[in-house]
Amino acid sequence: MRKLLEIGMEQIKKLLREMGNHALESLNSVEESMDSRFDSTEEIASRLHILRGEVLDIATELLVRYSPMAGDLRFIQSAIDVSYDLYRISRYAMEIERTLKITGVSCPFESSRHALKIVRDMVELAVNAFLEGDEVAIGRLMEMDREVDGLYINSIELLTEDSSPCVAVEALIIRHLERISDHAKYIGEATIYVKEGRRI
């Protein structure tokens, strides 16, 4: 029975790794959107929605069949949450692309590009930390999240002084990136919960 439980959890890890790769793909598409090269982030989000359903199916079967305990139970519960976080990341990426398509603005987006790089690194770091049980990486995630928060606050402050289309659209983009940053942080926090049984 233990072996079957482990096989199921490995399947979940494989799906989460695939979801993480797709989430990063959606963020790469965001960067292309800033240069008016639009990809289909909607298609990526749809794939993540399907993969999340597969995670839920396997997780439910493991919970019902094997009544996992302690760390195994925490991993399965957290994997469900992480699959949601990764799906939401792709949805925010889709919203950024949609915003750029609708507004049609052509701007440098320097702050957005900086925030995007941090967020992309955060997502990669968070997924690896969760799948490898790397608690050490969580401190770095928290620092990066604070940096993105600062960029968001700066974009809002700038908007009070300059309401030009470029400044307004950039503030909206960074708002979405700030939410993605939060989801990456949640994935990191799930690592602590799985390993230590405490929430931060």
Secondary structure, DSSP 8 states (H G I E B T S, - for coil): -HHHHHHHHHHHHHHHHHHHHHHHHHHHHHHHHHTT----HHHHHHHHHHHHHHHHHHHHHHHHHH---HHHHHHHHHHHHHHHHHHHHHHHHHHHHHHHHHH------HHHHHHHHHHHHHHHHHHHHHHHT-TTHHHHHHHHHHHHHHHHHHHHHHHHH---HHHHHHHHHHHHHHHHHHHHHHHHHHHHHHHHS---
